[in-house]
Amino acid sequence: MNRLQKIINGIVWLIIGILGVYILGYGIKGQSLSKAAYTCMKVLTGAEGSLQNAAAECLYPGLAFVAGEPRTSSGFDEFLIRKAMGIFPLFSFMDSQELYETATESAVTYEILIQGGAHDENEIDAQTGEAFDIAEKVEEENLRAAQEEQEALEQERREQEALAQENQTGEDQTAVAAQSGEILGIEYTMEQLSDFDFLKNNFYIVESNTDISSDLLNAETLLGMDMTMKQDNSAPQILIYHTHSQEGFVDSVPGDNSTTIVGVGEYLTQILRDTYGYNVIHNTNVYDFIDGELDRNQAYTLAEADVQQILAENPTIEVIIDLHRDGVQEDTHLVTEVNGKPTAQIMFFNGLSFSKRNGPIDYLQNPYIGENLSLSLQLKLACEKYYPGFTRKVYLKSLRYNLHLRPKSLLVEAGAQTNTLQEMLNAMEPLAYVLNQVLKNP
């Protein structure tokens, strides 16, 4: 502290002392001081508002900082109060923050922060070109929130289905012999499905960081798309792979891939080949286990390169299925009964390449979003018709998830970590059945 500052502080404290003596004398009726203190009284009276503001800033800095308007010097009284209060460190700190404004994250950075969710993807920053990761913990937390939302909406879904059954004619309610048993399912009318709110609320979960419009989620358009196979089975038609090959179940055996999602995918491959006659490639390459450790940071990037190579070598492939299992709270069990067997529930999943905040995600372009939505919707309706209760709502999220590689690309979340392997295997039978219902040539 320099000499001038010391002198100024001394004068301030002297004035404060004089005011203190005045107040004391006034309190004991010291009339002899009244004339001498008149000038001081004027200063004190004029400084009352400044004193109150300064005290508020010192005692309640948060409220004063947020609610208070910027101060301007109004004379000697303001100068005196500010110099006196400036001696206190807290007031000095708050005073120095007057011109501070919070920095807003760039749009790209904000997008990174909000895009953690049920299914991670290695997005590419459009400005820097650098890959970034979405942490698995964030994935699990968002999955937990989505599961809670799913459970809350499930009751509404059941009520809507009951209402739909009441309103439908006998022709609309069709009992279908599916594989080994006759199951009563619901066949929704185009009039019902053409209602955007009905379609969205009853068949979809839209994650909070994305959105979908009635132009894109248009039942007449989506159901009018032909999803049937164009190639015969003389060459590969379907590719099944697993971006997250290490996903296991409650009774999976460590180190035994046949007890993980890979084994479940092999069973689906077997059914599609042997029962329905499709030419299927099952790619069992690993993309989420690097150098002996679970690492999903680059899983989608690594998988895309591999799948692109397989497609180049097998251009007749029309359908791509990325088979996963979901992640839920440990007390959640995604199971139903199909043909008398405990069966893991499944969920179809779509990436929209669309952020609610920033609009289309240009660096995750997908020219086949409409076709992707058509395939998942047609499969969902087939499940409602043949296996009501087998599927959860279709999950819509903002990213892409390699669904841009073919028009008929599908991401399936079958069961979760709380299911048994047998429940998962049982789920592949109805899944294969509805795939054939949608894909088979008339």
MINU-988299 format. One record per residue (C-alpha): residue number from 1; x, y, z. Coordinates in Angstrom, 1 decimal, padded with zeros to 4 digits. Example, Ala and Ser with C-alpha at 12.3 -4.5 7.8 and 13.67 -1.06 7.14 Angstrom:
2
num: 1, c1: 012.3, c2: -004.5, c3: 007.8
num: 2, c1: 013.7, c2: -001.1, c3: 007.1
REM end
This chain:
442
num: 1, c1: 000.0, c2: 000.0, c3: 000.0
num: 2, c1: 001.5, c2: 003.4, c3: -001.0
num: 3, c1: 001.7, c2: 006.5, c3: 001.1
num: 4, c1: -001.2, c2: 008.3, c3: -000.6
num: 5, c1: -003.5, c2: 005.2, c3: -000.1
num: 6, c1: -002.6, c2: 005.2, c3: 003.6
num: 7, c1: -003.4, c2: 008.9, c3: 004.0
num: 8, c1: -006.8, c2: 008.4, c3: 002.2
num: 9, c1: -007.6, c2: 005.4, c3: 004.4
num: 10, c1: -006.6, c2: 007.4, c3: 007.5
num: 11, c1: -008.9, c2: 010.3, c3: 006.6
num: 12, c1: -011.8, c2: 007.8, c3: 005.9
num: 13, c1: -011.4, c2: 006.2, c3: 009.3
num: 14, c1: -011.1, c2: 009.7, c3: 011.0
num: 15, c1: -014.5, c2: 010.7, c3: 009.4
num: 16, c1: -016.0, c2: 007.4, c3: 010.5
num: 17, c1: -014.7, c2: 008.1, c3: 014.1
num: 18, c1: -016.2, c2: 011.6, c3: 014.1
num: 19, c1: -019.5, c2: 010.2, c3: 013.0
num: 20, c1: -019.3, c2: 007.6, c3: 015.7
num: 21, c1: -018.7, c2: 010.3, c3: 018.3
num: 22, c1: -021.6, c2: 012.3, c3: 017.0
num: 23, c1: -023.9, c2: 009.3, c3: 017.1
num: 24, c1: -022.8, c2: 008.5, c3: 020.7
num: 25, c1: -023.3, c2: 012.2, c3: 021.8
num: 26, c1: -026.6, c2: 012.4, c3: 020.0
num: 27, c1: -027.8, c2: 009.3, c3: 021.8
num: 28, c1: -027.0, c2: 010.8, c3: 025.3
num: 29, c1: -028.5, c2: 014.1, c3: 024.4
num: 30, c1: -025.1, c2: 015.9, c3: 024.0
num: 31, c1: -026.5, c2: 019.1, c3: 022.7
num: 32, c1: -023.2, c2: 020.8, c3: 022.8
num: 33, c1: -022.1, c2: 018.8, c3: 019.9
num: 34, c1: -025.2, c2: 019.5, c3: 017.8
num: 35, c1: -023.8, c2: 022.5, c3: 015.9
num: 36, c1: -020.5, c2: 020.9, c3: 015.3
num: 37, c1: -022.1, c2: 017.7, c3: 014.1
num: 38, c1: -024.7, c2: 019.4, c3: 011.8
num: 39, c1: -022.5, c2: 019.0, c3: 008.7
num: 40, c1: -021.8, c2: 015.4, c3: 009.6
num: 41, c1: -025.5, c2: 014.8, c3: 010.0
num: 42, c1: -026.0, c2: 016.1, c3: 006.4
num: 43, c1: -023.4, c2: 013.7, c3: 005.2
num: 44, c1: -024.8, c2: 010.8, c3: 007.2
num: 45, c1: -028.4, c2: 011.5, c3: 006.0
num: 46, c1: -027.3, c2: 011.7, c3: 002.4
num: 47, c1: -025.3, c2: 008.5, c3: 002.7
num: 48, c1: -028.1, c2: 006.4, c3: 004.2
num: 49, c1: -029.1, c2: 004.8, c3: 000.9
num: 50, c1: -025.5, c2: 004.1, c3: -000.1
num: 51, c1: -024.8, c2: 002.6, c3: 003.4
num: 52, c1: -027.8, c2: 000.3, c3: 003.1
num: 53, c1: -026.7, c2: -000.9, c3: -000.4
num: 54, c1: -023.2, c2: -001.4, c3: 000.8
num: 55, c1: -024.3, c2: -003.4, c3: 003.8
num: 56, c1: -026.6, c2: -005.5, c3: 001.7
num: 57, c1: -023.7, c2: -006.3, c3: -000.7
num: 58, c1: -021.4, c2: -007.2, c3: 002.1
num: 59, c1: -023.9, c2: -009.4, c3: 004.1
num: 60, c1: -025.8, c2: -010.9, c3: 001.1
num: 61, c1: -023.4, c2: -010.8, c3: -001.8
num: 62, c1: -025.3, c2: -013.3, c3: -003.9
num: 63, c1: -028.6, c2: -011.5, c3: -003.9
num: 64, c1: -027.0, c2: -008.1, c3: -004.3
num: 65, c1: -024.9, c2: -009.3, c3: -007.2
num: 66, c1: -027.8, c2: -011.0, c3: -009.1
num: 67, c1: -030.6, c2: -008.5, c3: -008.3
num: 68, c1: -028.8, c2: -005.2, c3: -007.9
num: 69, c1: -028.4, c2: -002.6, c3: -010.7
num: 70, c1: -025.0, c2: -001.2, c3: -011.5
num: 71, c1: -023.9, c2: 001.6, c3: -009.1
num: 72, c1: -022.8, c2: 005.0, c3: -010.1
num: 73, c1: -020.9, c2: 007.5, c3: -008.0
num: 74, c1: -023.3, c2: 010.2, c3: -006.7
num: 75, c1: -021.0, c2: 012.4, c3: -004.7
num: 76, c1: -018.9, c2: 012.5, c3: -001.5
num: 77, c1: -021.3, c2: 010.3, c3: 000.5
num: 78, c1: -021.0, c2: 007.5, c3: -002.1
num: 79, c1: -017.2, c2: 007.9, c3: -002.2
num: 80, c1: -017.0, c2: 007.8, c3: 001.6
num: 81, c1: -019.1, c2: 004.6, c3: 001.9
num: 82, c1: -017.3, c2: 002.9, c3: -000.9
num: 83, c1: -013.9, c2: 003.7, c3: 000.5
num: 84, c1: -014.9, c2: 002.4, c3: 003.9
num: 85, c1: -016.5, c2: -000.8, c3: 002.7
num: 86, c1: -013.6, c2: -001.3, c3: 000.2
num: 87, c1: -011.4, c2: -002.0, c3: 003.2
num: 88, c1: -013.3, c2: -005.3, c3: 003.6
num: 89, c1: -012.1, c2: -008.1, c3: 001.2
num: 90, c1: -015.5, c2: -009.5, c3: 000.5
num: 91, c1: -017.0, c2: -006.2, c3: -000.6
num: 92, c1: -013.9, c2: -005.5, c3: -002.7
num: 93, c1: -014.3, c2: -008.9, c3: -004.5
num: 94, c1: -018.0, c2: -008.3, c3: -005.2
num: 95, c1: -017.3, c2: -004.8, c3: -006.4
num: 96, c1: -014.7, c2: -006.2, c3: -008.9
num: 97, c1: -017.4, c2: -008.5, c3: -010.4
num: 98, c1: -019.7, c2: -005.7, c3: -011.5
num: 99, c1: -018.7, c2: -005.9, c3: -015.2
num: 100, c1: -018.3, c2: -009.7, c3: -015.3
num: 101, c1: -020.5, c2: -011.5, c3: -017.7
num: 102, c1: -020.8, c2: -015.3, c3: -017.9
num: 103, c1: -019.2, c2: -016.8, c3: -021.1
num: 104, c1: -021.6, c2: -018.8, c3: -023.2
num: 105, c1: -020.3, c2: -022.1, c3: -024.6
num: 106, c1: -020.1, c2: -022.3, c3: -028.4
num: 107, c1: -023.0, c2: -024.1, c3: -030.1
num: 108, c1: -020.8, c2: -027.1, c3: -030.9
num: 109, c1: -019.5, c2: -027.4, c3: -027.3
num: 110, c1: -023.0, c2: -027.2, c3: -026.0
num: 111, c1: -024.2, c2: -029.8, c3: -028.4
num: 112, c1: -021.4, c2: -032.1, c3: -027.1
num: 113, c1: -022.5, c2: -031.6, c3: -023.5
num: 114, c1: -026.2, c2: -032.3, c3: -024.1
num: 115, c1: -025.8, c2: -035.4, c3: -026.3
num: 116, c1: -024.9, c2: -038.0, c3: -023.7
num: 117, c1: -027.6, c2: -040.6, c3: -023.7
num: 118, c1: -028.8, c2: -044.0, c3: -024.1
num: 119, c1: -026.5, c2: -044.9, c3: -026.9
num: 120, c1: -023.0, c2: -043.4, c3: -027.4
num: 121, c1: -021.6, c2: -042.4, c3: -030.7
num: 122, c1: -018.2, c2: -041.0, c3: -031.7
num: 123, c1: -019.4, c2: -037.7, c3: -033.2
num: 124, c1: -017.1, c2: -035.5, c3: -035.1
num: 125, c1: -016.8, c2: -031.8, c3: -034.3
num: 126, c1: -017.6, c2: -029.9, c3: -037.5
num: 127, c1: -015.2, c2: -027.1, c3: -036.7
num: 128, c1: -012.1, c2: -029.0, c3: -035.4
num: 129, c1: -012.6, c2: -032.4, c3: -037.0
num: 130, c1: -011.6, c2: -034.1, c3: -033.8
num: 131, c1: -013.4, c2: -037.1, c3: -032.5
num: 132, c1: -014.9, c2: -036.8, c3: -029.0
num: 133, c1: -016.3, c2: -039.3, c3: -026.6
num: 134, c1: -019.7, c2: -039.6, c3: -024.8
num: 135, c1: -019.0, c2: -041.2, c3: -021.4
num: 136, c1: -020.6, c2: -044.5, c3: -020.6
num: 137, c1: -021.6, c2: -043.2, c3: -017.2
num: 138, c1: -023.6, c2: -040.5, c3: -018.9
num: 139, c1: -025.1, c2: -043.1, c3: -021.1
num: 140, c1: -026.3, c2: -045.1, c3: -018.2
num: 141, c1: -027.7, c2: -042.1, c3: -016.4
num: 142, c1: -029.7, c2: -041.1, c3: -019.4
num: 143, c1: -030.9, c2: -044.6, c3: -020.0
num: 144, c1: -032.1, c2: -044.6, c3: -016.4
num: 145, c1: -034.1, c2: -041.5, c3: -017.0
num: 146, c1: -035.4, c2: -042.8, c3: -020.3
num: 147, c1: -036.5, c2: -046.0, c3: -018.6
num: 148, c1: -038.4, c2: -044.1, c3: -015.9
num: 149, c1: -040.1, c2: -042.2, c3: -018.7
num: 150, c1: -040.8, c2: -045.4, c3: -020.5
num: 151, c1: -042.5, c2: -046.9, c3: -017.4
num: 152, c1: -044.6, c2: -043.8, c3: -016.9
num: 153, c1: -045.8, c2: -043.8, c3: -020.5
num: 154, c1: -046.4, c2: -047.6, c3: -020.6
num: 155, c1: -049.7, c2: -047.3, c3: -018.6
num: 156, c1: -050.9, c2: -044.6, c3: -021.0
num: 157, c1: -050.0, c2: -046.9, c3: -023.9
num: 158, c1: -052.0, c2: -049.7, c3: -022.5
num: 159, c1: -055.0, c2: -047.5, c3: -022.0
num: 160, c1: -054.7, c2: -046.2, c3: -025.6
num: 161, c1: -054.6, c2: -049.8, c3: -026.9
num: 162, c1: -057.6, c2: -050.7, c3: -024.9
num: 163, c1: -059.5, c2: -047.7, c3: -026.3
num: 164, c1: -058.3, c2: -048.7, c3: -029.8
num: 165, c1: -059.7, c2: -052.2, c3: -029.4
num: 166, c1: -063.0, c2: -050.8, c3: -028.3
num: 167, c1: -063.2, c2: -048.5, c3: -031.4
num: 168, c1: -062.1, c2: -051.1, c3: -033.9
num: 169, c1: -064.4, c2: -053.4, c3: -035.8
num: 170, c1: -064.1, c2: -057.1, c3: -035.7
num: 171, c1: -062.1, c2: -057.0, c3: -038.9
num: 172, c1: -059.5, c2: -054.6, c3: -037.3
num: 173, c1: -058.9, c2: -057.0, c3: -034.4
num: 174, c1: -057.1, c2: -060.0, c3: -035.8
num: 175, c1: -056.2, c2: -063.2, c3: -034.1
num: 176, c1: -053.1, c2: -064.5, c3: -035.8
num: 177, c1: -051.5, c2: -067.9, c3: -035.6
num: 178, c1: -047.9, c2: -066.9, c3: -035.0
num: 179, c1: -045.4, c2: -069.8, c3: -035.1
num: 180, c1: -046.5, c2: -072.1, c3: -032.3
num: 181, c1: -049.5, c2: -070.3, c3: -030.8
num: 182, c1: -052.5, c2: -068.2, c3: -031.7
num: 183, c1: -052.1, c2: -064.7, c3: -030.4
num: 184, c1: -054.6, c2: -061.8, c3: -030.3
num: 185, c1: -052.9, c2: -058.7, c3: -031.7
num: 186, c1: -053.9, c2: -055.2, c3: -032.6
num: 187, c1: -054.0, c2: -054.0, c3: -036.2
num: 188, c1: -054.2, c2: -050.3, c3: -036.2
num: 189, c1: -056.1, c2: -048.4, c3: -038.9
num: 190, c1: -054.6, c2: -045.8, c3: -041.1
num: 191, c1: -057.1, c2: -043.3, c3: -039.7
num: 192, c1: -055.6, c2: -043.8, c3: -036.2
num: 193, c1: -052.0, c2: -043.8, c3: -037.4
num: 194, c1: -052.5, c2: -040.6, c3: -039.5
num: 195, c1: -053.1, c2: -038.7, c3: -036.3
num: 196, c1: -049.6, c2: -037.4, c3: -035.6
num: 197, c1: -050.2, c2: -037.1, c3: -031.8
num: 198, c1: -051.7, c2: -040.6, c3: -031.6
num: 199, c1: -048.7, c2: -042.0, c3: -033.5
num: 200, c1: -046.1, c2: -040.2, c3: -031.6
num: 201, c1: -047.5, c2: -040.7, c3: -028.1
num: 202, c1: -048.3, c2: -044.4, c3: -028.5
num: 203, c1: -045.3, c2: -045.6, c3: -030.5
num: 204, c1: -042.4, c2: -043.4, c3: -029.8
num: 205, c1: -040.1, c2: -042.0, c3: -027.1
num: 206, c1: -038.5, c2: -038.8, c3: -028.3
num: 207, c1: -035.4, c2: -037.9, c3: -026.3
num: 208, c1: -035.4, c2: -034.3, c3: -025.0
num: 209, c1: -032.4, c2: -033.2, c3: -027.1
num: 210, c1: -034.1, c2: -033.9, c3: -030.4
num: 211, c1: -037.5, c2: -033.6, c3: -032.0
num: 212, c1: -039.5, c2: -034.9, c3: -035.0
num: 213, c1: -042.1, c2: -033.2, c3: -037.1
num: 214, c1: -045.3, c2: -034.5, c3: -038.6
num: 215, c1: -043.7, c2: -034.1, c3: -042.1
num: 216, c1: -041.1, c2: -036.8, c3: -041.2
num: 217, c1: -043.3, c2: -038.9, c3: -038.9
num: 218, c1: -046.0, c2: -039.4, c3: -041.4
num: 219, c1: -047.7, c2: -042.8, c3: -041.2
num: 220, c1: -049.1, c2: -042.8, c3: -044.7
num: 221, c1: -045.7, c2: -042.0, c3: -046.2
num: 222, c1: -043.7, c2: -044.3, c3: -044.0
num: 223, c1: -046.1, c2: -047.3, c3: -044.4
num: 224, c1: -046.2, c2: -046.7, c3: -048.1
num: 225, c1: -042.5, c2: -047.4, c3: -048.5
num: 226, c1: -041.7, c2: -050.8, c3: -049.8
num: 227, c1: -039.4, c2: -052.6, c3: -047.4
num: 228, c1: -039.5, c2: -056.0, c3: -049.1
num: 229, c1: -036.3, c2: -057.7, c3: -050.4
num: 230, c1: -035.3, c2: -057.0, c3: -054.0
num: 231, c1: -032.5, c2: -059.6, c3: -054.1
num: 232, c1: -033.0, c2: -063.3, c3: -053.9
num: 233, c1: -030.9, c2: -065.5, c3: -051.5
num: 234, c1: -028.3, c2: -066.5, c3: -054.1
num: 235, c1: -026.1, c2: -063.7, c3: -052.6
num: 236, c1: -025.9, c2: -062.1, c3: -049.2
num: 237, c1: -029.1, c2: -060.1, c3: -048.3
num: 238, c1: -028.8, c2: -059.3, c3: -044.6
num: 239, c1: -025.8, c2: -058.2, c3: -042.4
num: 240, c1: -026.0, c2: -058.6, c3: -038.6
num: 241, c1: -023.2, c2: -057.1, c3: -036.5
num: 242, c1: -022.7, c2: -055.7, c3: -033.0
num: 243, c1: -021.1, c2: -052.2, c3: -032.3
num: 244, c1: -021.0, c2: -053.2, c3: -028.6
num: 245, c1: -020.1, c2: -056.9, c3: -028.8
num: 246, c1: -019.2, c2: -057.1, c3: -025.1
num: 247, c1: -022.8, c2: -056.5, c3: -023.9
num: 248, c1: -023.7, c2: -059.4, c3: -021.6
num: 249, c1: -026.5, c2: -060.6, c3: -019.4
num: 250, c1: -027.1, c2: -061.7, c3: -015.8
num: 251, c1: -025.8, c2: -065.2, c3: -016.5
num: 252, c1: -023.2, c2: -064.5, c3: -019.1
num: 253, c1: -019.9, c2: -066.4, c3: -018.8
num: 254, c1: -016.9, c2: -064.1, c3: -018.8
num: 255, c1: -014.8, c2: -064.7, c3: -021.9
num: 256, c1: -017.5, c2: -066.8, c3: -023.6
num: 257, c1: -018.9, c2: -064.7, c3: -026.5
num: 258, c1: -021.6, c2: -067.3, c3: -027.1
num: 259, c1: -023.2, c2: -066.0, c3: -023.9
num: 260, c1: -023.2, c2: -062.3, c3: -024.9
num: 261, c1: -025.1, c2: -060.3, c3: -027.5
num: 262, c1: -022.8, c2: -062.0, c3: -030.1
num: 263, c1: -024.3, c2: -065.4, c3: -029.2
num: 264, c1: -027.8, c2: -064.0, c3: -029.4
num: 265, c1: -027.0, c2: -062.5, c3: -032.9
num: 266, c1: -025.8, c2: -065.9, c3: -034.0
num: 267, c1: -029.1, c2: -067.5, c3: -033.0
num: 268, c1: -031.0, c2: -064.8, c3: -034.9
num: 269, c1: -028.8, c2: -065.5, c3: -037.9
num: 270, c1: -029.5, c2: -069.2, c3: -037.7
num: 271, c1: -033.3, c2: -068.7, c3: -037.6
num: 272, c1: -033.3, c2: -066.2, c3: -040.5
num: 273, c1: -031.2, c2: -068.7, c3: -042.5
num: 274, c1: -032.8, c2: -072.0, c3: -041.6
num: 275, c1: -036.4, c2: -071.1, c3: -041.0
num: 276, c1: -036.9, c2: -068.2, c3: -043.5
num: 277, c1: -034.3, c2: -068.9, c3: -046.1
num: 278, c1: -032.4, c2: -065.6, c3: -046.0
num: 279, c1: -028.7, c2: -065.3, c3: -047.0
num: 280, c1: -027.2, c2: -063.7, c3: -043.8
num: 281, c1: -023.7, c2: -062.6, c3: -042.9
num: 282, c1: -023.0, c2: -062.4, c3: -039.1
num: 283, c1: -020.0, c2: -060.2, c3: -038.5
num: 284, c1: -018.7, c2: -061.0, c3: -035.0
num: 285, c1: -015.7, c2: -058.5, c3: -035.1
num: 286, c1: -015.1, c2: -056.6, c3: -031.8
num: 287, c1: -015.2, c2: -052.8, c3: -031.7
num: 288, c1: -015.6, c2: -052.0, c3: -028.0
num: 289, c1: -012.7, c2: -054.0, c3: -026.5
num: 290, c1: -009.4, c2: -052.4, c3: -027.1
num: 291, c1: -006.0, c2: -053.6, c3: -025.7
num: 292, c1: -007.7, c2: -055.9, c3: -023.3
num: 293, c1: -010.1, c2: -053.3, c3: -021.9
num: 294, c1: -013.7, c2: -052.2, c3: -022.5
num: 295, c1: -013.5, c2: -049.1, c3: -024.6
num: 296, c1: -016.5, c2: -047.7, c3: -026.5
num: 297, c1: -014.9, c2: -044.4, c3: -027.4
num: 298, c1: -014.4, c2: -045.3, c3: -031.0
num: 299, c1: -016.8, c2: -048.2, c3: -031.3
num: 300, c1: -019.1, c2: -046.7, c3: -033.9
num: 301, c1: -016.2, c2: -045.3, c3: -035.9
num: 302, c1: -014.5, c2: -048.7, c3: -036.0
num: 303, c1: -017.7, c2: -050.5, c3: -036.8
num: 304, c1: -018.5, c2: -048.2, c3: -039.7
num: 305, c1: -015.2, c2: -048.8, c3: -041.4
num: 306, c1: -015.7, c2: -052.6, c3: -041.1
num: 307, c1: -019.3, c2: -052.5, c3: -042.3
num: 308, c1: -018.4, c2: -050.3, c3: -045.3
num: 309, c1: -015.8, c2: -052.9, c3: -046.3
num: 310, c1: -018.3, c2: -055.7, c3: -046.0
num: 311, c1: -020.9, c2: -053.8, c3: -048.1
num: 312, c1: -018.3, c2: -053.1, c3: -050.8
num: 313, c1: -017.5, c2: -056.8, c3: -051.0
num: 314, c1: -021.2, c2: -057.7, c3: -050.8
num: 315, c1: -023.2, c2: -055.0, c3: -052.6
num: 316, c1: -026.3, c2: -057.2, c3: -052.6
num: 317, c1: -026.8, c2: -056.7, c3: -048.9
num: 318, c1: -030.1, c2: -054.8, c3: -048.4
num: 319, c1: -030.7, c2: -055.0, c3: -044.6
num: 320, c1: -028.2, c2: -054.1, c3: -041.9
num: 321, c1: -029.0, c2: -054.9, c3: -038.2
num: 322, c1: -026.9, c2: -053.6, c3: -035.4
num: 323, c1: -028.0, c2: -055.8, c3: -032.5
num: 324, c1: -027.5, c2: -054.5, c3: -028.9
num: 325, c1: -028.9, c2: -055.1, c3: -025.5
num: 326, c1: -030.1, c2: -052.1, c3: -023.4
num: 327, c1: -028.9, c2: -050.9, c3: -020.0
num: 328, c1: -031.5, c2: -050.4, c3: -017.2
num: 329, c1: -031.7, c2: -050.1, c3: -013.5
num: 330, c1: -030.9, c2: -053.3, c3: -011.7
num: 331, c1: -034.5, c2: -053.7, c3: -010.4
num: 332, c1: -036.0, c2: -053.5, c3: -013.9
num: 333, c1: -036.7, c2: -056.7, c3: -015.8
num: 334, c1: -037.7, c2: -056.3, c3: -019.5
num: 335, c1: -039.5, c2: -059.6, c3: -020.0
num: 336, c1: -042.9, c2: -060.8, c3: -021.3
num: 337, c1: -044.3, c2: -064.1, c3: -022.4
num: 338, c1: -044.3, c2: -065.3, c3: -026.0
num: 339, c1: -045.6, c2: -068.7, c3: -027.0
num: 340, c1: -045.5, c2: -069.7, c3: -023.3
num: 341, c1: -041.8, c2: -068.8, c3: -022.9
num: 342, c1: -040.2, c2: -065.9, c3: -020.9
num: 343, c1: -039.0, c2: -063.5, c3: -023.6
num: 344, c1: -036.9, c2: -060.4, c3: -023.4
num: 345, c1: -038.7, c2: -057.3, c3: -024.7
num: 346, c1: -037.0, c2: -055.5, c3: -027.6
num: 347, c1: -036.9, c2: -051.8, c3: -028.7
num: 348, c1: -036.3, c2: -050.4, c3: -032.1
num: 349, c1: -034.1, c2: -047.4, c3: -032.3
num: 350, c1: -033.7, c2: -044.5, c3: -034.7
num: 351, c1: -031.1, c2: -041.7, c3: -035.0
num: 352, c1: -032.5, c2: -038.5, c3: -036.5
num: 353, c1: -029.2, c2: -036.5, c3: -037.0
num: 354, c1: -031.2, c2: -033.6, c3: -035.6
num: 355, c1: -030.5, c2: -031.4, c3: -032.5
num: 356, c1: -033.5, c2: -029.5, c3: -031.0
num: 357, c1: -031.1, c2: -026.7, c3: -030.2
num: 358, c1: -029.1, c2: -026.4, c3: -033.5
num: 359, c1: -031.2, c2: -028.2, c3: -036.1
num: 360, c1: -029.8, c2: -030.7, c3: -038.5
num: 361, c1: -026.4, c2: -032.1, c3: -037.6
num: 362, c1: -024.6, c2: -031.6, c3: -040.9
num: 363, c1: -021.6, c2: -033.6, c3: -040.0
num: 364, c1: -023.8, c2: -036.7, c3: -039.3
num: 365, c1: -025.8, c2: -036.7, c3: -042.5
num: 366, c1: -028.1, c2: -039.5, c3: -043.2
num: 367, c1: -030.0, c2: -039.5, c3: -046.5
num: 368, c1: -032.0, c2: -042.6, c3: -045.4
num: 369, c1: -033.7, c2: -041.3, c3: -042.2
num: 370, c1: -037.2, c2: -041.7, c3: -043.8
num: 371, c1: -036.4, c2: -045.3, c3: -044.8
num: 372, c1: -035.0, c2: -046.1, c3: -041.4
num: 373, c1: -038.1, c2: -044.8, c3: -039.8
num: 374, c1: -040.3, c2: -046.7, c3: -042.2
num: 375, c1: -038.6, c2: -050.0, c3: -041.4
num: 376, c1: -038.8, c2: -049.6, c3: -037.6
num: 377, c1: -042.4, c2: -048.5, c3: -037.8
num: 378, c1: -043.5, c2: -051.4, c3: -040.0
num: 379, c1: -041.7, c2: -053.8, c3: -037.6
num: 380, c1: -043.2, c2: -052.1, c3: -034.6
num: 381, c1: -046.7, c2: -052.5, c3: -036.0
num: 382, c1: -046.1, c2: -056.1, c3: -037.0
num: 383, c1: -045.1, c2: -056.8, c3: -033.4
num: 384, c1: -048.2, c2: -055.1, c3: -032.1
num: 385, c1: -050.2, c2: -057.3, c3: -034.5
num: 386, c1: -048.5, c2: -060.6, c3: -033.8
num: 387, c1: -046.9, c2: -060.2, c3: -030.4
num: 388, c1: -048.5, c2: -057.4, c3: -028.3
num: 389, c1: -046.3, c2: -056.4, c3: -025.4
num: 390, c1: -043.1, c2: -057.8, c3: -027.0
num: 391, c1: -041.8, c2: -054.4, c3: -028.0
num: 392, c1: -041.2, c2: -051.2, c3: -026.1
num: 393, c1: -041.7, c2: -047.9, c3: -027.8
num: 394, c1: -039.4, c2: -046.9, c3: -030.7
num: 395, c1: -036.6, c2: -044.7, c3: -029.3
num: 396, c1: -035.7, c2: -041.5, c3: -031.2
num: 397, c1: -032.4, c2: -039.8, c3: -030.5
num: 398, c1: -030.4, c2: -037.0, c3: -032.1
num: 399, c1: -027.4, c2: -038.8, c3: -033.5
num: 400, c1: -026.9, c2: -041.2, c3: -036.4
num: 401, c1: -025.5, c2: -044.5, c3: -035.2
num: 402, c1: -024.3, c2: -045.8, c3: -038.6
num: 403, c1: -027.9, c2: -046.0, c3: -039.9
num: 404, c1: -026.8, c2: -044.1, c3: -043.0
num: 405, c1: -025.1, c2: -047.1, c3: -044.6
num: 406, c1: -028.3, c2: -048.6, c3: -046.1
num: 407, c1: -031.9, c2: -047.5, c3: -046.5
num: 408, c1: -033.0, c2: -050.6, c3: -044.6
num: 409, c1: -030.7, c2: -050.1, c3: -041.5
num: 410, c1: -032.0, c2: -051.1, c3: -038.1
num: 411, c1: -030.7, c2: -050.8, c3: -034.6
num: 412, c1: -032.3, c2: -053.2, c3: -032.1
num: 413, c1: -032.0, c2: -053.0, c3: -028.3
num: 414, c1: -033.0, c2: -056.5, c3: -027.1
num: 415, c1: -033.5, c2: -056.9, c3: -023.4
num: 416, c1: -031.0, c2: -055.6, c3: -021.0
num: 417, c1: -028.2, c2: -056.6, c3: -018.6
num: 418, c1: -030.9, c2: -057.9, c3: -016.1
num: 419, c1: -032.2, c2: -060.5, c3: -018.6
num: 420, c1: -031.0, c2: -064.1, c3: -018.8
num: 421, c1: -029.4, c2: -065.5, c3: -021.9
num: 422, c1: -032.3, c2: -067.8, c3: -022.5
num: 423, c1: -034.8, c2: -064.9, c3: -022.4
num: 424, c1: -032.7, c2: -063.2, c3: -025.0
num: 425, c1: -032.5, c2: -066.2, c3: -027.2
num: 426, c1: -036.3, c2: -066.6, c3: -026.9
num: 427, c1: -036.7, c2: -063.0, c3: -028.2
num: 428, c1: -034.9, c2: -063.8, c3: -031.4
num: 429, c1: -037.8, c2: -066.1, c3: -032.5
num: 430, c1: -040.5, c2: -063.4, c3: -032.7
num: 431, c1: -038.0, c2: -060.9, c3: -033.9
num: 432, c1: -037.1, c2: -063.1, c3: -036.9
num: 433, c1: -040.8, c2: -063.7, c3: -037.5
num: 434, c1: -041.7, c2: -060.0, c3: -037.8
num: 435, c1: -038.6, c2: -059.3, c3: -039.9
num: 436, c1: -039.8, c2: -061.9, c3: -042.3
num: 437, c1: -043.3, c2: -060.5, c3: -042.3
num: 438, c1: -042.0, c2: -057.1, c3: -043.4
num: 439, c1: -039.1, c2: -058.2, c3: -045.7
num: 440, c1: -040.5, c2: -061.1, c3: -047.5
num: 441, c1: -041.7, c2: -060.8, c3: -051.1
num: 442, c1: -045.5, c2: -060.9, c3: -051.5
REM end
